[in-house]
Amino acid sequence: MKKLSCLLLLILTSLSISSCFKDLDDERIQASDQDIQGFIYKVMSRHYLYKGEKSVLADEKFPNKAELDAYLNTFNSPKDLFSDLLFSQDRFSFLVDNYRELEQQFNGTTKNNGMEFGLVKIQSSGEVFGYVRYVLPNTSAEQNQVERGMIFNRVDNQTLTATNFNDLLTADTYSIGLATFEDGTLTPLESSINLQKQEYTENPIFIAKTLTVEQQKIGYLMYNGFRQNFDAELNNAFADFKADGIQDLVIDVRYNGGGSIELCNDLSSMVTGQFNGELFSTQVYNQNFGDKKILFNTKISSGASINSLYLSKVYVLTTGNTASASELLISSLMPYIDVVQVGATTLGKFQGSRTFYDSQDFSRNGNNLNLGHEYAVQPLILKSVNANGFTDYVDGLAPDIEIDEDFSSLGILGDPNETLLKTAIDDILGNGRPSARNQQIDLKNVGESKMYNATYQRMYVEN
């Protein structure tokens, strides 16, 4: 009888707790579109870098709440409002309806099959093909023996075109049909490979090693994203370079679309060290805020001391996919040391953004965080200006030594004979620079695997 009473008490307690949780859920009110739109407008009118270019964001535009509400009511969704608030030349601000997924992507966690690829269109024929840039460890692509340099022109037996590749490559599971690309001719092969996406956190330090070429010790770092949760690993890589006594350094950011401004500052301080306390870059905001000066520093985010190499020269490998924080690395070092850029002209992104949440101070942990929705705004809020006043490089940063990747023979990343790395090493050793190589075949980059991430080509400040 005593046991039965205890059991009944346990059941009643469980029901009471469940009922309590249910009541709390019932009391949590889903935010209306107008509430969300009000949050979006408040962020943009306060912080948007191009506020001065949009009259609808002027402080005096809506003198009272009723007029603002009337304006917000003209839009069918938060997305429609956000689009209306963007400056026509803004390619990079964005809105998300799930900030948890965005936070994961900032940490490098995505649905990923491990095949990092680029997409190219042959202008003369209109044909589209993908080429494998690199393969991530412990992924479906590695398990299925996908390799750098592989060419594919079909997904799930459908030929890639300029209009269908987005639909075909966003699926969690698909097969790629292999092909060859020789002398401008794309030839399908019969073989195919099945790939499966899974949740995966990518370490942006893809390769960090010391090469010895003709008795010269050259550090090589292939770095694919400025992500602060891997700053300790980056600092450790520089400790290894230091211990190896490298004389020169090549930083490969050919596929690096950017990331954390703070980590870019750290990397610049790892390369140098002799400029601590001097101006790294100036952040210029809209008319609501004053400029902010960012200085070269001595600590990473954990508080550990930066391992600095005190170099006076660095080589940086770039392509048209090199963007934002990768470009900031180049432009911010240029006033202080010799930066030799090898490869192709970069994208041209000098603006930074920040994540804004619907709370009193717009932070994730701010007072009165609105639990009725998970929208977040990631608008451009600043532009970076280097110590010489250089900014607004909308057409990208042109290389000192121009050379393109050869899609028919990409080579092995980190191998001294790989085209871009060999070009840098030849210049280090004084073996001469190649003449600018003109592509005989007109190819156009139309996309890459990371373009499906919300953080694609972004440069941001932490909250």
C-alpha positions in Angstrom: 0.0 0.0 0.0 2.9 2.3 0.9 4.6 1.5 -2.5 1.3 2.2 -4.3 0.9 5.6 -2.6 4.5 6.5 -3.5 3.8 5.5 -7.1 0.6 7.6 -7.3 2.5 10.6 -5.8 5.2 10.2 -8.4 2.7 10.1 -11.2 0.8 13.1 -9.9 4.1 15.0 -9.5 5.1 14.2 -13.1 1.7 15.3 -14.4 2.0 18.5 -12.4 5.5 19.2 -13.8 4.3 18.4 -17.4 1.3 20.6 -16.9 3.5 23.4 -15.7 5.8 23.2 -18.7 2.7 23.0 -21.0 1.3 26.2 -19.3 4.6 28.0 -19.8 4.6 27.0 -23.5 1.1 28.1 -23.8 2.0 31.5 -22.3 5.0 32.0 -24.7 3.4 34.1 -27.4 4.7 33.8 -31.0 5.9 37.2 -32.1 3.9 38.8 -34.9 5.5 39.8 -38.2 5.0 43.4 -37.2 6.9 42.9 -34.0 9.8 41.3 -35.9 9.7 44.0 -38.5 9.8 46.6 -35.8 13.0 45.0 -34.4 14.6 44.9 -37.9 13.8 48.5 -38.6 15.2 49.6 -35.2 18.5 47.8 -35.9 18.9 49.2 -39.4 18.0 52.7 -38.5 20.5 52.7 -35.7 23.4 50.7 -37.0 23.3 50.2 -40.8 26.5 51.4 -42.4 24.5 52.8 -45.4 21.8 54.5 -43.3 22.7 57.8 -45.0 21.9 56.3 -48.4 18.4 55.2 -47.4 16.0 58.1 -46.7 13.5 55.6 -45.1 16.1 55.1 -42.3 16.5 58.8 -41.5 15.8 59.7 -37.8 13.0 62.1 -38.7 11.3 59.8 -41.2 8.7 58.5 -38.8 7.9 61.1 -36.1 5.6 58.8 -34.2 4.9 55.1 -33.7 1.7 55.2 -35.7 3.5 56.3 -38.9 6.2 53.7 -38.4 3.5 51.0 -37.9 1.7 52.1 -41.1 5.0 51.8 -43.0 5.7 48.3 -41.6 2.2 47.2 -42.4 2.9 47.7 -46.1 5.2 44.6 -46.1 4.0 41.0 -46.2 7.0 39.5 -44.4 10.2 40.5 -42.4 12.2 39.4 -45.5 10.3 41.9 -47.7 10.9 44.8 -45.3 14.6 43.9 -45.0 15.0 43.9 -48.7 13.5 47.4 -48.9 15.9 48.7 -46.3 19.1 47.6 -48.1 21.3 50.0 -50.1 21.4 48.9 -53.8 25.1 48.3 -53.7 25.0 46.2 -50.6 25.8 42.6 -51.5 26.5 41.2 -48.0 23.9 42.2 -45.4 21.4 39.4 -44.6 18.5 38.3 -42.4 18.1 34.8 -40.8 15.0 33.3 -39.2 17.0 30.9 -37.1 19.9 32.5 -35.2 20.9 29.1 -33.7 21.9 27.8 -37.1 23.7 31.0 -37.8 25.7 30.6 -34.6 26.7 27.1 -35.5 27.9 28.3 -38.9 30.1 31.0 -37.3 31.7 28.1 -35.5 32.2 26.2 -38.7 29.4 23.7 -38.1 27.3 22.9 -41.2 25.7 20.0 -43.0 28.6 18.8 -45.0 29.7 15.8 -47.1 33.3 16.9 -47.0 33.7 17.8 -50.7 34.7 21.5 -51.0 34.2 22.5 -54.6 34.1 25.4 -57.0 31.7 25.7 -60.0 32.8 27.0 -63.3 31.0 27.9 -66.5 32.6 27.6 -70.0 31.5 30.8 -71.6 31.7 29.6 -75.2 29.5 26.5 -74.6 27.5 27.5 -71.5 28.6 24.2 -69.9 29.0 24.1 -66.1 31.3 21.8 -64.2 32.5 21.4 -60.6 36.0 20.9 -59.5 37.1 19.5 -56.1 39.2 22.0 -54.2 39.9 19.8 -51.1 38.4 17.0 -49.1 37.7 17.3 -45.4 38.8 14.4 -43.1 36.4 11.9 -41.6 33.6 12.7 -44.1 31.6 11.0 -46.8 33.9 12.4 -49.5 37.0 11.0 -47.9 35.4 7.6 -47.3 34.4 7.5 -50.9 37.8 8.5 -52.1 37.0 11.9 -53.6 40.2 13.7 -54.4 41.3 17.3 -55.1 41.2 17.9 -58.9 38.3 15.7 -59.7 35.9 17.1 -62.2 32.1 16.5 -62.2 29.4 17.7 -64.5 26.3 15.8 -63.3 24.4 15.5 -60.0 22.0 12.6 -59.6 22.4 11.9 -63.4 21.3 15.5 -64.3 23.7 17.6 -66.2 24.8 20.8 -64.3 23.6 24.0 -65.8 23.8 27.7 -64.8 20.1 27.5 -63.6 19.9 24.1 -61.8 23.1 23.6 -59.7 21.6 25.3 -56.6 18.7 22.8 -56.5 20.9 19.8 -57.2 23.8 20.5 -54.7 21.8 21.5 -51.7 20.3 18.0 -51.1 21.6 16.0 -48.2 22.3 13.0 -50.4 23.4 13.1 -54.0 25.8 11.4 -56.5 28.3 13.2 -58.7 29.0 12.1 -62.2 32.7 12.4 -63.0 34.2 14.1 -66.1 37.5 15.3 -67.5 38.4 18.8 -68.6 41.2 19.0 -71.2 42.0 21.8 -73.6 38.7 23.4 -73.0 36.7 20.2 -73.7 34.4 18.8 -71.0 34.0 15.0 -71.4 31.6 13.0 -69.1 32.8 9.7 -67.7 30.7 6.7 -66.7 31.8 6.6 -63.1 29.9 8.3 -60.3 30.3 8.8 -56.5 27.6 8.9 -53.8 27.9 11.4 -51.1 26.0 12.0 -47.8 26.0 15.2 -45.7 26.3 15.1 -41.9 26.7 17.8 -39.3 30.4 18.6 -39.3 32.7 21.2 -37.7 35.5 22.2 -40.1 38.9 23.1 -38.7 40.0 26.1 -40.8 43.7 25.2 -40.4 43.8 22.7 -43.3 47.6 22.6 -43.6 50.3 24.0 -41.5 53.8 22.7 -42.1 57.4 23.7 -42.7 58.9 23.1 -46.1 62.7 22.9 -46.7 63.5 23.9 -50.3 67.1 24.5 -51.3 68.1 24.7 -47.6 65.5 27.5 -47.1 62.9 26.9 -44.4 59.5 28.1 -45.6 56.3 28.0 -43.5 53.1 27.1 -45.4 49.7 27.7 -43.9 46.5 26.9 -45.7 43.8 28.8 -43.8 40.2 28.5 -44.9 38.2 30.6 -42.4 38.8 33.1 -39.6 36.9 31.3 -36.8 37.7 32.3 -33.3 36.9 28.8 -31.8 40.1 27.6 -33.5 42.3 30.6 -32.5 44.4 28.4 -30.1 45.2 25.9 -32.8 46.3 28.8 -35.1 48.5 30.2 -32.4 50.0 26.7 -31.9 50.8 26.4 -35.6 52.8 29.7 -35.3 54.6 28.3 -32.3 55.7 25.3 -34.5 56.8 27.7 -37.3 58.8 29.6 -34.7 60.4 26.4 -33.3 61.3 25.3 -36.9 63.1 28.6 -37.5 61.2 29.4 -40.7 62.7 32.2 -42.8 59.7 32.9 -45.0 56.0 32.4 -44.7 53.3 31.6 -47.3 49.7 32.1 -46.2 47.2 30.4 -48.5 43.7 32.0 -48.4 42.7 31.2 -52.0 39.4 29.7 -50.7 39.0 31.7 -47.5 35.9 33.9 -47.6 36.6 35.6 -44.3 35.2 35.6 -40.8 36.2 37.2 -37.5 38.0 40.6 -37.6 39.5 40.0 -34.2 41.1 36.8 -35.4 42.4 38.5 -38.5 44.1 41.0 -36.1 45.6 38.0 -34.2 46.9 36.4 -37.3 48.5 39.7 -38.4 50.1 40.0 -35.0 51.4 36.4 -35.4 53.0 37.3 -38.7 54.6 40.4 -37.2 55.0 41.2 -33.5 57.1 44.3 -33.9 54.1 46.6 -34.3 52.2 45.8 -31.1 50.1 48.8 -30.0 50.2 50.4 -33.5 47.2 50.9 -35.7 45.9 47.7 -37.3 42.8 49.3 -38.9 40.2 51.9 -38.3 36.6 50.9 -38.2 34.3 53.6 -39.7 30.6 53.4 -38.8 27.6 55.4 -39.8 26.8 58.9 -38.6 25.5 57.6 -35.3 28.9 56.4 -34.1 32.5 57.6 -34.0 35.4 55.7 -35.6 37.1 52.9 -33.7 40.8 52.2 -33.9 41.9 48.6 -33.7 45.6 48.0 -32.7 48.0 45.2 -33.2 47.8 43.0 -30.0 49.7 40.5 -28.0 46.9 38.1 -26.8 44.4 35.7 -28.4 40.8 35.5 -27.1 41.8 33.0 -24.4 44.4 35.4 -23.0 47.3 33.3 -24.2 50.3 35.2 -25.6 50.5 35.4 -29.4 53.4 33.5 -31.0 54.9 36.2 -33.2 57.4 35.6 -36.0 58.5 39.3 -36.4 58.6 38.9 -40.2 59.2 41.9 -42.6 57.8 40.0 -45.6 54.9 37.6 -46.2 53.5 35.8 -49.2 49.7 35.5 -49.6 48.0 33.2 -52.1 44.7 34.5 -53.4 41.9 33.9 -55.9 38.6 35.6 -56.8 37.1 33.7 -53.8 39.5 35.3 -51.3 37.2 37.8 -49.4 36.6 40.1 -46.4 38.9 39.1 -43.5 41.4 37.6 -45.9 41.5 40.9 -47.7 41.8 42.7 -44.4 44.8 40.7 -43.6 46.5 41.9 -46.8 45.4 45.5 -46.6 46.3 45.9 -42.9 49.8 44.5 -43.2 50.6 46.5 -46.3 51.6 49.7 -44.5 54.1 47.8 -42.3 55.7 44.9 -44.2 56.2 43.7 -47.7 53.1 41.7 -48.7 53.6 39.7 -51.9 50.2 38.7 -53.3 50.3 35.7 -55.6 47.4 34.4 -57.7 44.3 36.3 -58.8 42.4 39.5 -57.8 40.4 39.1 -54.7 36.6 39.6 -54.3 36.5 43.2 -53.0 34.9 43.2 -49.5 36.0 45.8 -47.0 32.9 46.0 -44.8 32.2 44.3 -41.6 28.9 43.2 -39.9 27.5 42.1 -36.5 24.7 39.8 -35.4 21.8 41.7 -33.8 19.2 39.9 -31.7 15.8 41.1 -30.6 16.7 42.3 -27.1 17.1 45.6 -25.3 20.8 46.0 -26.3 20.6 43.7 -29.4 22.8 41.0 -27.8 22.1 37.3 -27.5 22.1 37.5 -23.7 20.6 40.9 -23.5 17.7 42.0 -21.3 14.2 41.1 -22.5 15.4 38.8 -25.3 12.3 38.1 -27.4 11.6 34.4 -27.1 8.7 34.6 -29.6 11.0 34.3 -32.7 14.6 33.4 -33.7 15.2 36.1 -36.3 18.5 37.9 -36.3 19.9 40.6 -38.5 23.5 40.6 -39.9 23.8 44.0 -41.5 27.0 45.8 -42.7 27.9 48.2 -39.9 31.5 49.3 -40.6 34.1 49.6 -43.2 37.8 49.0 -42.5 40.5 51.5 -43.4 44.2 50.6 -43.1 46.9 52.7 -41.5 47.5 54.5 -44.8 43.9 55.4 -45.3 43.3 52.7 -47.9 39.8 51.3 -48.2 36.8 51.0 -50.7 38.6 48.3 -52.8 35.3 47.3 -54.5 37.2 45.8 -57.4 39.3 43.6 -55.1 43.1 43.5 -54.4 45.2 42.8 -57.5 48.1 40.4 -57.2 51.7 41.3 -57.5 52.3 38.0 -59.3 49.3 37.0 -61.4 48.8 33.3 -62.0 45.6 31.2 -62.2 44.8 27.7 -61.0 44.7 25.2 -63.8 41.5 23.2 -63.3 42.8 20.4 -65.5 45.8 20.0 -63.3 45.2 21.4 -59.8 48.1 19.7 -58.1 48.5 18.8 -54.4 47.9 21.4 -51.8 51.1 22.0 -49.8 53.3 20.4 -52.4 56.1 22.7 -53.4 55.3 22.0 -57.1 51.6 23.0 -56.8 51.2 26.0 -59.2 50.5 28.9 -56.8 52.8 27.7 -54.0 55.6 27.0 -56.5 55.3 30.5 -57.9 55.7 32.0 -54.3 58.6 29.7 -53.6 60.4 30.6 -56.8 60.1 34.2 -55.9 61.4 33.5 -52.4 64.4 31.7 -53.9 65.0 34.4 -56.5 64.2 32.1 -59.4 62.1 34.7 -61.2 58.5 35.5 -61.7 56.3 34.1 -64.4 54.8 36.2 -67.1 51.1 37.0 -66.6 49.3 33.9 -67.9 46.3 34.6 -70.0 43.6 31.9 -69.9 43.1 30.5 -73.4 39.6 29.4 -72.4 37.1 31.9 -71.1 35.9 30.5 -67.8 33.6 32.1 -65.3 33.3 31.2 -61.6 29.6 30.8 -60.8 29.8 29.4 -57.3 31.4 27.2 -54.6 30.3 24.8 -51.9 30.4 27.5 -49.1 28.0 29.8 -50.8 25.2 27.8 -49.3 26.3 28.9 -45.8 24.8 32.1 -44.2 28.4 33.1 -43.3 29.6 33.1 -46.9 32.1 35.9 -47.6 31.3 37.6 -44.3 33.6 39.7 -42.1 32.2 40.3 -38.6 32.8 41.7 -35.2 31.8 39.7 -32.1 29.0 41.2 -30.1 
